[in-house]
Amino acid sequence: MSVLYIALPIALLLGGGGLLACLYCIRDGQYDDLDSPSVRILVDEHRVDEQAQLNEELREP
């Protein structure tokens, strides 16, 4: 029974610390988007600009 006087506060402190760490990570934005940063380097932004220029050139008579 006397072990509970030590184990229970330690368990509550560890649980509270884990909860605070989880809330900090959520507020910091670490779980917002997990997929796009890894493929962002593969996206070719210039291609969109080239397509827009081609469309404008084709529209002019």
C-alpha distance matrix in Angstrom:
0.0 3.8 5.3 5.6 7.5 9.8 10.1 10.9 13.6 15.0 15.3 17.0 19.2 20.3 21.0 22.9 24.8 25.8 27.0 29.0 30.5 31.6 33.1 34.9 36.4 37.5 39.2 40.7 42.5 41.2 40.9 44.2 46.6 45.8 49.2 52.0 51.3 51.7 55.1 56.4 58.4 60.1 61.5 65.1 65.8 69.5 70.2 69.6 72.1 74.6 74.4 75.0 78.0 79.4 79.0 80.9 83.6 84.1 84.4 87.3 90.6
3.8 0.0 3.8 5.3 5.4 7.4 9.0 10.3 12.2 13.5 14.7 16.3 17.9 19.3 20.6 22.2 23.7 25.2 26.6 28.1 29.6 31.1 32.6 34.0 35.7 37.1 38.5 39.9 41.9 40.7 40.7 44.1 46.5 45.7 49.2 51.9 50.9 51.4 54.9 56.0 57.9 59.8 61.2 64.8 65.4 69.0 70.0 69.4 71.8 74.4 74.3 74.8 77.8 79.3 79.0 80.8 83.5 84.1 84.4 87.2 90.6
5.3 3.8 0.0 3.8 5.4 5.4 6.0 8.3 10.5 10.9 11.9 14.2 15.7 16.5 18.0 19.9 21.2 22.3 24.1 25.8 26.9 28.3 30.1 31.5 32.9 34.5 36.1 37.3 39.2 37.7 37.8 41.2 43.5 42.5 45.9 48.7 47.7 48.0 51.5 52.8 54.6 56.4 58.0 61.5 62.3 65.9 66.8 66.3 68.7 71.2 71.2 71.8 74.8 76.2 76.0 77.8 80.5 81.1 81.5 84.3 87.7
5.6 5.3 3.8 0.0 3.8 5.3 4.9 5.4 8.2 9.5 9.9 11.5 13.7 14.8 15.6 17.4 19.2 20.4 21.6 23.5 25.0 26.2 27.7 29.4 30.9 32.2 33.7 35.2 37.1 35.8 35.7 39.0 41.5 40.7 44.2 46.9 46.1 46.7 50.0 51.2 53.2 55.1 56.4 60.0 60.6 64.2 65.1 64.5 66.8 69.4 69.2 69.8 72.8 74.3 73.9 75.7 78.5 79.0 79.3 82.1 85.5
7.5 5.4 5.4 3.8 0.0 3.8 5.9 6.0 7.0 9.1 10.6 11.4 12.9 14.9 16.1 17.2 18.9 20.7 21.8 23.1 24.9 26.5 27.7 29.1 31.0 32.4 33.5 35.0 37.2 36.2 36.4 39.6 42.2 41.7 45.2 47.8 46.8 47.6 51.0 51.9 53.9 56.0 57.2 60.7 61.1 64.7 65.8 65.1 67.3 70.0 70.0 70.4 73.3 75.0 74.6 76.2 79.1 79.8 79.9 82.7 86.2
9.8 7.4 5.4 5.3 3.8 0.0 3.8 5.7 6.0 6.5 8.8 10.4 11.1 12.6 14.5 15.8 16.8 18.6 20.3 21.5 22.8 24.6 26.2 27.2 28.9 30.7 31.9 33.0 35.2 34.0 34.4 37.8 40.3 39.5 43.1 45.6 44.4 45.0 48.6 49.5 51.3 53.4 54.8 58.3 58.8 62.4 63.5 63.0 65.2 67.8 67.9 68.4 71.3 72.9 72.7 74.4 77.1 77.9 78.2 80.9 84.4
10.1 9.0 6.0 4.9 5.9 3.8 0.0 3.8 5.7 5.2 6.0 8.6 9.9 10.5 12.1 14.1 15.2 16.4 18.2 19.8 20.9 22.4 24.2 25.5 26.9 28.5 30.1 31.3 33.2 31.8 31.9 35.3 37.7 36.8 40.3 42.9 41.9 42.4 45.9 47.0 48.9 50.8 52.2 55.8 56.4 60.0 61.0 60.5 62.8 65.4 65.4 66.0 68.9 70.4 70.2 71.9 74.6 75.3 75.7 78.4 81.9
10.9 10.3 8.3 5.4 6.0 5.7 3.8 0.0 3.8 5.4 5.1 6.1 8.6 9.9 10.5 12.1 14.1 15.3 16.3 18.1 19.8 21.0 22.4 24.1 25.7 26.9 28.4 29.9 31.8 30.8 30.7 33.9 36.5 36.0 39.5 42.1 41.3 42.1 45.4 46.4 48.6 50.5 51.6 55.2 55.6 59.3 60.2 59.5 61.8 64.5 64.3 64.8 67.8 69.3 68.9 70.6 73.4 74.0 74.2 77.0 80.5
13.6 12.2 10.5 8.2 7.0 6.0 5.7 3.8 0.0 3.8 5.4 5.0 6.1 8.6 9.8 10.3 12.0 14.1 15.1 16.2 18.0 19.7 20.8 22.1 24.1 25.6 26.6 28.0 30.3 29.4 29.8 32.9 35.7 35.3 39.0 41.3 40.3 41.3 44.7 45.4 47.5 49.7 50.7 54.2 54.5 58.1 59.2 58.5 60.6 63.4 63.4 63.7 66.6 68.3 68.0 69.5 72.4 73.1 73.3 75.9 79.5
15.0 13.5 10.9 9.5 9.1 6.5 5.2 5.4 3.8 0.0 3.8 5.5 5.1 6.2 8.5 9.8 10.4 12.2 14.1 15.2 16.3 18.3 19.9 20.9 22.5 24.3 25.7 26.6 28.8 27.6 28.1 31.4 33.9 33.2 36.8 39.2 38.0 38.8 42.3 43.2 45.0 47.2 48.5 51.9 52.4 56.0 57.1 56.6 58.7 61.4 61.5 62.0 64.8 66.5 66.3 67.9 70.6 71.5 71.8 74.4 78.0
15.3 14.7 11.9 9.9 10.6 8.8 6.0 5.1 5.4 3.8 0.0 3.8 5.5 5.2 6.0 8.5 9.8 10.5 12.2 14.1 15.2 16.4 18.3 19.8 21.1 22.5 24.3 25.5 27.3 26.0 26.0 29.4 31.8 31.1 34.7 37.3 36.4 37.1 40.4 41.5 43.5 45.5 46.7 50.2 50.8 54.4 55.3 54.7 57.0 59.7 59.6 60.1 63.1 64.6 64.3 66.0 68.8 69.4 69.7 72.5 75.9
17.0 16.3 14.2 11.5 11.4 10.4 8.6 6.1 5.0 5.5 3.8 0.0 3.8 5.5 5.1 6.0 8.4 9.8 10.4 12.1 14.0 15.2 16.3 18.0 19.9 21.0 22.3 23.9 25.9 25.1 25.1 28.2 31.0 30.8 34.4 36.8 36.0 37.1 40.3 41.1 43.4 45.4 46.3 49.8 50.1 53.7 54.8 53.9 56.1 58.9 58.8 59.1 62.1 63.7 63.3 64.9 67.7 68.4 68.6 71.3 74.8
19.2 17.9 15.7 13.7 12.9 11.1 9.9 8.6 6.1 5.1 5.5 3.8 0.0 3.8 5.5 5.1 6.0 8.5 9.8 10.4 12.1 14.1 15.2 16.2 18.2 19.9 20.9 22.1 24.4 23.6 24.2 27.3 30.1 29.8 33.5 35.7 34.5 35.7 39.1 39.7 41.7 44.0 45.0 48.4 48.6 52.2 53.4 52.7 54.7 57.5 57.6 57.9 60.8 62.5 62.3 63.7 66.6 67.4 67.6 70.2 73.8
20.3 19.3 16.5 14.8 14.9 12.6 10.5 9.9 8.6 6.2 5.2 5.5 3.8 0.0 3.8 5.5 5.0 6.1 8.6 9.9 10.4 12.2 14.2 15.2 16.5 18.4 19.9 20.8 22.8 21.4 21.9 25.3 27.7 27.1 30.8 33.1 32.0 32.8 36.3 37.1 39.0 41.2 42.4 45.9 46.3 49.9 51.0 50.4 52.6 55.3 55.4 55.8 58.7 60.3 60.2 61.8 64.5 65.3 65.7 68.3 71.8
21.0 20.6 18.0 15.6 16.1 14.5 12.1 10.5 9.8 8.5 6.0 5.1 5.5 3.8 0.0 3.8 5.4 5.1 6.2 8.6 9.8 10.5 12.3 14.2 15.4 16.6 18.4 19.8 21.4 20.3 20.3 23.5 26.1 25.7 29.4 31.8 31.1 32.1 35.3 36.2 38.4 40.4 41.3 44.9 45.2 48.9 49.8 49.1 51.3 54.1 53.9 54.3 57.3 58.9 58.5 60.2 63.0 63.6 63.9 66.6 70.1
22.9 22.2 19.9 17.4 17.2 15.8 14.1 12.1 10.3 9.8 8.5 6.0 5.1 5.5 3.8 0.0 3.8 5.4 5.0 6.1 8.5 9.8 10.5 12.1 14.2 15.3 16.4 18.1 20.1 19.6 19.9 22.8 25.8 25.9 29.6 31.7 30.9 32.3 35.5 35.9 38.3 40.5 41.2 44.6 44.6 48.3 49.4 48.5 50.6 53.4 53.4 53.5 56.5 58.3 57.9 59.3 62.2 63.0 63.1 65.7 69.2
24.8 23.7 21.2 19.2 18.9 16.8 15.2 14.1 12.0 10.4 9.8 8.4 6.0 5.0 5.4 3.8 0.0 3.8 5.4 5.1 6.1 8.6 9.9 10.4 12.3 14.3 15.3 16.2 18.6 17.7 18.5 21.6 24.4 24.2 28.0 30.0 28.7 30.0 33.4 33.8 35.9 38.3 39.2 42.5 42.7 46.2 47.5 46.8 48.8 51.6 51.8 52.0 54.8 56.7 56.5 57.9 60.7 61.6 61.8 64.4 68.0
25.8 25.2 22.3 20.4 20.7 18.6 16.4 15.3 14.1 12.2 10.5 9.8 8.5 6.1 5.1 5.4 3.8 0.0 3.8 5.5 5.1 6.1 8.6 9.8 10.6 12.3 14.3 15.2 16.8 15.5 15.8 19.2 21.7 21.3 25.0 27.3 26.3 27.4 30.7 31.4 33.6 35.7 36.6 40.1 40.4 44.1 45.2 44.5 46.6 49.4 49.4 49.8 52.7 54.3 54.1 55.7 58.5 59.2 59.6 62.2 65.7
27.0 26.6 24.1 21.6 21.8 20.3 18.2 16.3 15.1 14.1 12.2 10.4 9.8 8.6 6.2 5.0 5.4 3.8 0.0 3.8 5.4 5.1 6.2 8.5 9.9 10.6 12.3 14.1 15.6 15.1 15.0 17.9 20.9 21.1 24.8 26.9 26.3 27.8 30.8 31.3 33.8 35.9 36.5 39.9 40.0 43.7 44.7 43.7 45.8 48.7 48.5 48.7 51.8 53.5 53.0 54.5 57.4 58.1 58.2 60.9 64.4
29.0 28.1 25.8 23.5 23.1 21.5 19.8 18.1 16.2 15.2 14.1 12.1 10.4 9.9 8.6 6.1 5.1 5.5 3.8 0.0 3.8 5.4 5.1 6.0 8.6 9.9 10.5 12.0 14.4 14.2 15.0 17.7 20.8 21.3 25.1 26.7 25.7 27.5 30.7 30.7 33.1 35.5 36.0 39.2 39.1 42.7 44.0 43.0 44.9 47.9 47.9 48.0 50.8 52.8 52.4 53.7 56.6 57.5 57.6 60.1 63.7
30.5 29.6 26.9 25.0 24.9 22.8 20.9 19.8 18.0 16.3 15.2 14.0 12.1 10.4 9.8 8.5 6.1 5.1 5.4 3.8 0.0 3.8 5.5 5.1 6.2 8.7 10.0 10.4 12.6 11.6 12.8 15.8 18.5 18.6 22.4 24.1 22.8 24.4 27.7 27.9 30.1 32.5 33.2 36.5 36.6 40.2 41.5 40.7 42.7 45.5 45.7 46.0 48.8 50.6 50.5 51.8 54.6 55.6 55.9 58.4 61.9
31.6 31.1 28.3 26.2 26.5 24.6 22.4 21.0 19.7 18.3 16.4 15.2 14.1 12.2 10.5 9.8 8.6 6.1 5.1 5.4 3.8 0.0 3.8 5.4 5.2 6.2 8.7 9.8 10.9 10.0 10.2 13.2 16.0 16.2 20.0 21.9 21.2 22.8 25.8 26.2 28.7 30.8 31.4 34.8 34.9 38.6 39.7 38.8 40.9 43.7 43.6 43.9 46.9 48.6 48.3 49.8 52.6 53.4 53.6 56.3 59.8
33.1 32.6 30.1 27.7 27.7 26.2 24.2 22.4 20.8 19.9 18.3 16.3 15.2 14.2 12.3 10.5 9.9 8.6 6.2 5.1 5.5 3.8 0.0 3.8 5.4 5.1 6.1 8.4 10.0 10.5 10.7 12.9 16.3 17.3 21.1 22.5 21.9 24.0 26.8 26.8 29.5 31.7 31.8 35.1 34.8 38.5 39.6 38.4 40.4 43.4 43.3 43.3 46.3 48.1 47.6 48.9 51.9 52.8 52.7 55.3 58.9
34.9 34.0 31.5 29.4 29.1 27.2 25.5 24.1 22.1 20.9 19.8 18.0 16.2 15.2 14.2 12.1 10.4 9.8 8.5 6.0 5.1 5.4 3.8 0.0 3.8 5.5 5.2 6.0 8.7 9.1 10.7 12.8 16.0 17.0 20.7 21.8 20.6 22.8 25.8 25.4 27.8 30.4 30.6 33.7 33.4 36.9 38.4 37.4 39.1 42.2 42.3 42.3 45.1 47.1 46.8 48.0 50.9 52.0 52.0 54.4 58.1
36.4 35.7 32.9 30.9 31.0 28.9 26.9 25.7 24.1 22.5 21.1 19.9 18.2 16.5 15.4 14.2 12.3 10.6 9.9 8.6 6.2 5.2 5.4 3.8 0.0 3.8 5.5 5.0 6.4 5.7 7.3 9.9 12.7 13.3 17.1 18.3 17.2 19.2 22.2 22.1 24.6 27.0 27.4 30.6 30.5 34.1 35.5 34.6 36.5 39.4 39.6 39.7 42.6 44.4 44.2 45.6 48.4 49.4 49.6 52.1 55.7
37.5 37.1 34.5 32.2 32.4 30.7 28.5 26.9 25.6 24.3 22.5 21.0 19.9 18.4 16.6 15.3 14.3 12.3 10.6 9.9 8.7 6.2 5.1 5.5 3.8 0.0 3.8 5.5 5.4 6.1 6.1 7.9 11.3 12.7 16.4 17.6 17.2 19.5 22.1 21.9 24.8 26.9 26.9 30.1 29.8 33.5 34.6 33.4 35.4 38.4 38.3 38.3 41.3 43.1 42.6 44.0 46.9 47.8 47.8 50.4 54.0
39.2 38.5 36.1 33.7 33.5 31.9 30.1 28.4 26.6 25.7 24.3 22.3 20.9 19.9 18.4 16.4 15.3 14.3 12.3 10.5 10.0 8.7 6.1 5.2 5.5 3.8 0.0 3.8 5.4 7.8 8.9 9.4 13.0 15.0 18.5 19.0 18.3 21.1 23.5 22.8 25.6 28.0 27.7 30.6 29.9 33.5 34.9 33.5 35.2 38.4 38.4 38.0 40.9 43.1 42.5 43.6 46.6 47.7 47.5 49.9 53.6
40.7 39.9 37.3 35.2 35.0 33.0 31.3 29.9 28.0 26.6 25.5 23.9 22.1 20.8 19.8 18.1 16.2 15.2 14.1 12.0 10.4 9.8 8.4 6.0 5.0 5.5 3.8 0.0 3.8 5.8 8.4 9.0 12.0 13.6 17.0 17.2 15.9 18.7 21.3 20.4 22.9 25.6 25.5 28.4 27.8 31.3 32.9 31.8 33.3 36.5 36.8 36.6 39.3 41.5 41.3 42.3 45.2 46.4 46.5 48.8 52.4
42.5 41.9 39.2 37.1 37.2 35.2 33.2 31.8 30.3 28.8 27.3 25.9 24.4 22.8 21.4 20.1 18.6 16.8 15.6 14.4 12.6 10.9 10.0 8.7 6.4 5.4 5.4 3.8 0.0 3.8 5.5 5.3 8.2 10.3 13.6 13.8 13.0 15.9 18.2 17.4 20.3 22.6 22.4 25.5 24.9 28.5 29.9 28.7 30.5 33.6 33.7 33.6 36.5 38.5 38.2 39.4 42.3 43.3 43.5 45.9 49.5
41.2 40.7 37.7 35.8 36.2 34.0 31.8 30.8 29.4 27.6 26.0 25.1 23.6 21.4 20.3 19.6 17.7 15.5 15.1 14.2 11.6 10.0 10.5 9.1 5.7 6.1 7.8 5.8 3.8 0.0 3.8 5.7 7.6 8.2 11.8 12.7 11.5 13.8 16.7 16.5 19.0 21.3 21.7 25.0 25.0 28.7 29.9 29.1 31.2 34.0 34.1 34.5 37.3 39.0 39.0 40.5 43.1 44.1 44.5 47.0 50.6
40.9 40.7 37.8 35.7 36.4 34.4 31.9 30.7 29.8 28.1 26.0 25.1 24.2 21.9 20.3 19.9 18.5 15.8 15.0 15.0 12.8 10.2 10.7 10.7 7.3 6.1 8.9 8.4 5.5 3.8 0.0 3.8 5.9 6.7 10.3 12.0 11.9 13.9 16.4 16.7 19.7 21.4 21.6 25.1 25.2 29.0 29.7 28.8 31.2 33.9 33.6 34.1 37.1 38.6 38.3 40.0 42.8 43.4 43.8 46.5 50.0
44.2 44.1 41.2 39.0 39.6 37.8 35.3 33.9 32.9 31.4 29.4 28.2 27.3 25.3 23.5 22.8 21.6 19.2 17.9 17.7 15.8 13.2 12.9 12.8 9.9 7.9 9.4 9.0 5.3 5.7 3.8 0.0 3.8 6.6 9.5 10.2 10.8 13.4 15.2 15.0 18.3 19.9 19.5 22.8 22.6 26.4 27.1 25.8 28.2 31.0 30.6 30.9 34.0 35.6 35.1 36.7 39.5 40.2 40.4 43.1 46.6
46.6 46.5 43.5 41.5 42.2 40.3 37.7 36.5 35.7 33.9 31.8 31.0 30.1 27.7 26.1 25.8 24.4 21.7 20.9 20.8 18.5 16.0 16.3 16.0 12.7 11.3 13.0 12.0 8.2 7.6 5.9 3.8 0.0 3.8 5.9 6.5 7.6 10.0 11.5 11.7 15.1 16.3 16.1 19.6 19.7 23.5 24.0 23.0 25.6 28.2 27.8 28.4 31.4 32.8 32.5 34.4 37.0 37.6 38.1 40.9 44.3
45.8 45.7 42.5 40.7 41.7 39.5 36.8 36.0 35.3 33.2 31.1 30.8 29.8 27.1 25.7 25.9 24.2 21.3 21.1 21.3 18.6 16.2 17.3 17.0 13.3 12.7 15.0 13.6 10.3 8.2 6.7 6.6 3.8 0.0 3.8 6.2 6.8 7.8 10.1 11.2 14.1 15.3 15.9 19.6 20.4 24.1 24.5 24.0 26.7 29.0 28.7 29.8 32.7 33.8 33.8 35.9 38.3 38.8 39.6 42.4 45.7
49.2 49.2 45.9 44.2 45.2 43.1 40.3 39.5 39.0 36.8 34.7 34.4 33.5 30.8 29.4 29.6 28.0 25.0 24.8 25.1 22.4 20.0 21.1 20.7 17.1 16.4 18.5 17.0 13.6 11.8 10.3 9.5 5.9 3.8 0.0 3.8 5.8 5.9 7.0 8.9 11.8 12.2 12.8 16.6 17.8 21.4 21.4 21.2 24.1 26.0 25.6 27.0 29.9 30.7 30.8 33.1 35.4 35.7 36.7 39.6 42.8
52.0 51.9 48.7 46.9 47.8 45.6 42.9 42.1 41.3 39.2 37.3 36.8 35.7 33.1 31.8 31.7 30.0 27.3 26.9 26.7 24.1 21.9 22.5 21.8 18.3 17.6 19.0 17.2 13.8 12.7 12.0 10.2 6.5 6.2 3.8 0.0 3.8 5.4 5.3 5.7 9.2 9.9 9.8 13.4 14.2 17.9 18.2 17.9 20.6 22.7 22.6 23.7 26.5 27.6 27.8 29.9 32.2 32.8 33.7 36.4 39.8
51.3 50.9 47.7 46.1 46.8 44.4 41.9 41.3 40.3 38.0 36.4 36.0 34.5 32.0 31.1 30.9 28.7 26.3 26.3 25.7 22.8 21.2 21.9 20.6 17.2 17.2 18.3 15.9 13.0 11.5 11.9 10.8 7.6 6.8 5.8 3.8 0.0 3.8 5.6 5.1 7.8 9.8 10.5 13.9 14.7 18.3 19.2 19.3 21.5 23.7 24.1 25.3 27.7 29.1 29.7 31.5 33.6 34.6 35.7 38.1 41.5
51.7 51.4 48.0 46.7 47.6 45.0 42.4 42.1 41.3 38.8 37.1 37.1 35.7 32.8 32.1 32.3 30.0 27.4 27.8 27.5 24.4 22.8 24.0 22.8 19.2 19.5 21.1 18.7 15.9 13.8 13.9 13.4 10.0 7.8 5.9 5.4 3.8 0.0 3.8 5.8 7.1 8.4 10.3 13.9 15.6 18.8 19.4 20.1 22.6 24.2 24.6 26.3 28.6 29.6 30.4 32.5 34.3 35.1 36.6 39.1 42.3
55.1 54.9 51.5 50.0 51.0 48.6 45.9 45.4 44.7 42.3 40.4 40.3 39.1 36.3 35.3 35.5 33.4 30.7 30.8 30.7 27.7 25.8 26.8 25.8 22.2 22.1 23.5 21.3 18.2 16.7 16.4 15.2 11.5 10.1 7.0 5.3 5.6 3.8 0.0 3.8 5.4 5.3 6.9 10.5 12.6 15.8 15.9 16.7 19.4 20.8 21.1 22.9 25.3 26.0 26.8 29.1 30.8 31.5 33.0 35.6 38.8
56.4 56.0 52.8 51.2 51.9 49.5 47.0 46.4 45.4 43.2 41.5 41.1 39.7 37.1 36.2 35.9 33.8 31.4 31.3 30.7 27.9 26.2 26.8 25.4 22.1 21.9 22.8 20.4 17.4 16.5 16.7 15.0 11.7 11.2 8.9 5.7 5.1 5.8 3.8 0.0 3.8 5.4 5.5 8.8 10.0 13.3 14.2 14.6 16.9 18.8 19.4 20.8 23.1 24.3 25.2 27.1 28.9 29.9 31.3 33.6 37.0
58.4 57.9 54.6 53.2 53.9 51.3 48.9 48.6 47.5 45.0 43.5 43.4 41.7 39.0 38.4 38.3 35.9 33.6 33.8 33.1 30.1 28.7 29.5 27.8 24.6 24.8 25.6 22.9 20.3 19.0 19.7 18.3 15.1 14.1 11.8 9.2 7.8 7.1 5.4 3.8 0.0 3.8 5.6 7.9 9.9 12.5 13.7 15.0 16.9 18.3 19.5 21.2 22.9 24.1 25.5 27.4 28.8 30.0 31.7 33.8 37.1
60.1 59.8 56.4 55.1 56.0 53.4 50.8 50.5 49.7 47.2 45.5 45.4 44.0 41.2 40.4 40.5 38.3 35.7 35.9 35.5 32.5 30.8 31.7 30.4 27.0 26.9 28.0 25.6 22.6 21.3 21.4 19.9 16.3 15.3 12.2 9.9 9.8 8.4 5.3 5.4 3.8 0.0 3.8 6.3 9.4 11.7 11.9 13.6 16.0 16.8 17.6 19.8 21.6 22.2 23.6 25.9 27.1 28.0 29.9 32.2 35.3
61.5 61.2 58.0 56.4 57.2 54.8 52.2 51.6 50.7 48.5 46.7 46.3 45.0 42.4 41.3 41.2 39.2 36.6 36.5 36.0 33.2 31.4 31.8 30.6 27.4 26.9 27.7 25.5 22.4 21.7 21.6 19.5 16.1 15.9 12.8 9.8 10.5 10.3 6.9 5.5 5.6 3.8 0.0 3.8 6.1 9.0 9.1 10.1 12.7 13.9 14.5 16.4 18.5 19.3 20.4 22.6 24.1 25.0 26.6 29.0 32.2
65.1 64.8 61.5 60.0 60.7 58.3 55.8 55.2 54.2 51.9 50.2 49.8 48.4 45.9 44.9 44.6 42.5 40.1 39.9 39.2 36.5 34.8 35.1 33.7 30.6 30.1 30.6 28.4 25.5 25.0 25.1 22.8 19.6 19.6 16.6 13.4 13.9 13.9 10.5 8.8 7.9 6.3 3.8 0.0 3.8 5.6 5.8 7.7 9.7 10.6 11.7 13.8 15.3 16.2 17.8 19.8 21.0 22.1 24.0 26.1 29.3
65.8 65.4 62.3 60.6 61.1 58.8 56.4 55.6 54.5 52.4 50.8 50.1 48.6 46.3 45.2 44.6 42.7 40.4 40.0 39.1 36.6 34.9 34.8 33.4 30.5 29.8 29.9 27.8 24.9 25.0 25.2 22.6 19.7 20.4 17.8 14.2 14.7 15.6 12.6 10.0 9.9 9.4 6.1 3.8 0.0 3.8 5.4 5.7 7.1 9.1 10.4 11.5 13.3 14.9 16.1 17.6 19.3 20.8 22.2 24.1 27.6
69.5 69.0 65.9 64.2 64.7 62.4 60.0 59.3 58.1 56.0 54.4 53.7 52.2 49.9 48.9 48.3 46.2 44.1 43.7 42.7 40.2 38.6 38.5 36.9 34.1 33.5 33.5 31.3 28.5 28.7 29.0 26.4 23.5 24.1 21.4 17.9 18.3 18.8 15.8 13.3 12.5 11.7 9.0 5.6 3.8 0.0 3.8 5.4 5.2 6.2 8.7 10.0 10.7 12.4 14.3 15.5 16.7 18.5 20.2 21.8 25.1
70.2 70.0 66.8 65.1 65.8 63.5 61.0 60.2 59.2 57.1 55.3 54.8 53.4 51.0 49.8 49.4 47.5 45.2 44.7 44.0 41.5 39.7 39.6 38.4 35.5 34.6 34.9 32.9 29.9 29.9 29.7 27.1 24.0 24.5 21.4 18.2 19.2 19.4 15.9 14.2 13.7 11.9 9.1 5.8 5.4 3.8 0.0 3.8 5.4 5.0 6.1 8.6 9.9 10.5 12.3 14.3 15.3 16.4 18.4 20.4 23.5
69.6 69.4 66.3 64.5 65.1 63.0 60.5 59.5 58.5 56.6 54.7 53.9 52.7 50.4 49.1 48.5 46.8 44.5 43.7 43.0 40.7 38.8 38.4 37.4 34.6 33.4 33.5 31.8 28.7 29.1 28.8 25.8 23.0 24.0 21.2 17.9 19.3 20.1 16.7 14.6 15.0 13.6 10.1 7.7 5.7 5.4 3.8 0.0 3.8 5.4 5.1 6.3 8.7 9.9 10.6 12.5 14.4 15.4 16.7 19.0 22.4
72.1 71.8 68.7 66.8 67.3 65.2 62.8 61.8 60.6 58.7 57.0 56.1 54.7 52.6 51.3 50.6 48.8 46.6 45.8 44.9 42.7 40.9 40.4 39.1 36.5 35.4 35.2 33.3 30.5 31.2 31.2 28.2 25.6 26.7 24.1 20.6 21.5 22.6 19.4 16.9 16.9 16.0 12.7 9.7 7.1 5.2 5.4 3.8 0.0 3.8 5.4 5.1 6.3 8.7 9.9 10.7 12.5 14.4 15.6 17.2 20.7
74.6 74.4 71.2 69.4 70.0 67.8 65.4 64.5 63.4 61.4 59.7 58.9 57.5 55.3 54.1 53.4 51.6 49.4 48.7 47.9 45.5 43.7 43.4 42.2 39.4 38.4 38.4 36.5 33.6 34.0 33.9 31.0 28.2 29.0 26.0 22.7 23.7 24.2 20.8 18.8 18.3 16.8 13.9 10.6 9.1 6.2 5.0 5.4 3.8 0.0 3.8 5.4 5.1 6.2 8.6 9.9 10.6 12.3 14.4 15.8 19.0
74.4 74.3 71.2 69.2 70.0 67.9 65.4 64.3 63.4 61.5 59.6 58.8 57.6 55.4 53.9 53.4 51.8 49.4 48.5 47.9 45.7 43.6 43.3 42.3 39.6 38.3 38.4 36.8 33.7 34.1 33.6 30.6 27.8 28.7 25.6 22.6 24.1 24.6 21.1 19.4 19.5 17.6 14.5 11.7 10.4 8.7 6.1 5.1 5.4 3.8 0.0 3.8 5.4 5.1 6.2 8.7 9.9 10.6 12.4 14.7 17.8
75.0 74.8 71.8 69.8 70.4 68.4 66.0 64.8 63.7 62.0 60.1 59.1 57.9 55.8 54.3 53.5 52.0 49.8 48.7 48.0 46.0 43.9 43.3 42.3 39.7 38.3 38.0 36.6 33.6 34.5 34.1 30.9 28.4 29.8 27.0 23.7 25.3 26.3 22.9 20.8 21.2 19.8 16.4 13.8 11.5 10.0 8.6 6.3 5.1 5.4 3.8 0.0 3.8 5.5 5.1 6.3 8.7 10.0 10.7 12.8 16.3
78.0 77.8 74.8 72.8 73.3 71.3 68.9 67.8 66.6 64.8 63.1 62.1 60.8 58.7 57.3 56.5 54.8 52.7 51.8 50.8 48.8 46.9 46.3 45.1 42.6 41.3 40.9 39.3 36.5 37.3 37.1 34.0 31.4 32.7 29.9 26.5 27.7 28.6 25.3 23.1 22.9 21.6 18.5 15.3 13.3 10.7 9.9 8.7 6.3 5.1 5.4 3.8 0.0 3.8 5.4 5.1 6.2 8.6 10.0 11.1 14.5
79.4 79.3 76.2 74.3 75.0 72.9 70.4 69.3 68.3 66.5 64.6 63.7 62.5 60.3 58.9 58.3 56.7 54.3 53.5 52.8 50.6 48.6 48.1 47.1 44.4 43.1 43.1 41.5 38.5 39.0 38.6 35.6 32.8 33.8 30.7 27.6 29.1 29.6 26.0 24.3 24.1 22.2 19.3 16.2 14.9 12.4 10.5 9.9 8.7 6.2 5.1 5.5 3.8 0.0 3.8 5.4 5.1 6.1 8.7 10.3 13.1
79.0 79.0 76.0 73.9 74.6 72.7 70.2 68.9 68.0 66.3 64.3 63.3 62.3 60.2 58.5 57.9 56.5 54.1 53.0 52.4 50.5 48.3 47.6 46.8 44.2 42.6 42.5 41.3 38.2 39.0 38.3 35.1 32.5 33.8 30.8 27.8 29.7 30.4 26.8 25.2 25.5 23.6 20.4 17.8 16.1 14.3 12.3 10.6 9.9 8.6 6.2 5.1 5.4 3.8 0.0 3.8 5.5 5.2 6.3 9.0 12.0
80.9 80.8 77.8 75.7 76.2 74.4 71.9 70.6 69.5 67.9 66.0 64.9 63.7 61.8 60.2 59.3 57.9 55.7 54.5 53.7 51.8 49.8 48.9 48.0 45.6 44.0 43.6 42.3 39.4 40.5 40.0 36.7 34.4 35.9 33.1 29.9 31.5 32.5 29.1 27.1 27.4 25.9 22.6 19.8 17.6 15.5 14.3 12.5 10.7 9.9 8.7 6.3 5.1 5.4 3.8 0.0 3.8 5.5 5.2 6.6 10.3
83.6 83.5 80.5 78.5 79.1 77.1 74.6 73.4 72.4 70.6 68.8 67.7 66.6 64.5 63.0 62.2 60.7 58.5 57.4 56.6 54.6 52.6 51.9 50.9 48.4 46.9 46.6 45.2 42.3 43.1 42.8 39.5 37.0 38.3 35.4 32.2 33.6 34.3 30.8 28.9 28.8 27.1 24.1 21.0 19.3 16.7 15.3 14.4 12.5 10.6 9.9 8.7 6.2 5.1 5.5 3.8 0.0 3.8 5.5 5.5 8.6
84.1 84.1 81.1 79.0 79.8 77.9 75.3 74.0 73.1 71.5 69.4 68.4 67.4 65.3 63.6 63.0 61.6 59.2 58.1 57.5 55.6 53.4 52.8 52.0 49.4 47.8 47.7 46.4 43.3 44.1 43.4 40.2 37.6 38.8 35.7 32.8 34.6 35.1 31.5 29.9 30.0 28.0 25.0 22.1 20.8 18.5 16.4 15.4 14.4 12.3 10.6 10.0 8.6 6.1 5.2 5.5 3.8 0.0 3.8 5.6 7.5
84.4 84.4 81.5 79.3 79.9 78.2 75.7 74.2 73.3 71.8 69.7 68.6 67.6 65.7 63.9 63.1 61.8 59.6 58.2 57.6 55.9 53.6 52.7 52.0 49.6 47.8 47.5 46.5 43.5 44.5 43.8 40.4 38.1 39.6 36.7 33.7 35.7 36.6 33.0 31.3 31.7 29.9 26.6 24.0 22.2 20.2 18.4 16.7 15.6 14.4 12.4 10.7 10.0 8.7 6.3 5.2 5.5 3.8 0.0 3.8 6.3
87.3 87.2 84.3 82.1 82.7 80.9 78.4 77.0 75.9 74.4 72.5 71.3 70.2 68.3 66.6 65.7 64.4 62.2 60.9 60.1 58.4 56.3 55.3 54.4 52.1 50.4 49.9 48.8 45.9 47.0 46.5 43.1 40.9 42.4 39.6 36.4 38.1 39.1 35.6 33.6 33.8 32.2 29.0 26.1 24.1 21.8 20.4 19.0 17.2 15.8 14.7 12.8 11.1 10.3 9.0 6.6 5.5 5.6 3.8 0.0 3.8
90.6 90.6 87.7 85.5 86.2 84.4 81.9 80.5 79.5 78.0 75.9 74.8 73.8 71.8 70.1 69.2 68.0 65.7 64.4 63.7 61.9 59.8 58.9 58.1 55.7 54.0 53.6 52.4 49.5 50.6 50.0 46.6 44.3 45.7 42.8 39.8 41.5 42.3 38.8 37.0 37.1 35.3 32.2 29.3 27.6 25.1 23.5 22.4 20.7 19.0 17.8 16.3 14.5 13.1 12.0 10.3 8.6 7.5 6.3 3.8 0.0
